[in-house]
Amino acid sequence: MPPGRMETPNRLAPNVARIRVLSGLDGGGQITAELRPGRNILGRGDDCDVQLQSDGLSVHHAAITISQGGGGDSQVQDLGSTNKSQIGSLEEPVTMEANQPYPLEHGDIVIFGTVVCVFLWPGSA
């Protein structure tokens, strides 16, 4: 299955980092996308690695970089989007500065514009 492809949870490959969209997509619903090692672009654009349909997203909204070894060195970065990105908790999210990397760990909540996501590492509790 190609990286970044959205699938139902029972069809996802094991041992792959994922981003799970919890809310904010046009038409509602939840999806889970696989993230390949290296840089993954998220947004509305046809050329995005993870294409998400939401009026609150820019064409190239953000990038998630997955470290080759997994875990600790993965990062998320807002790409100068119109509606910004936030990381942290739903109660007290931190607005990301454009083009600045932020560390990303299992269970982190990331908000891209109006799209609420959780980052998941395989094998993490």
Buried (B, 14 or more C-beta within 10 A) or exposed (E): EEBBBBBEEEEBEEEBBBBBBBEBBBEEEBBBBBBBBEEBBBBBBEEBBBBBEBEBBBBBBBBBBBBEEBBEEBBBBBBEBEBBBBBBEEEEBEEBEEEEBBEBEBEBBBBBBBBBBBBBBEEEE
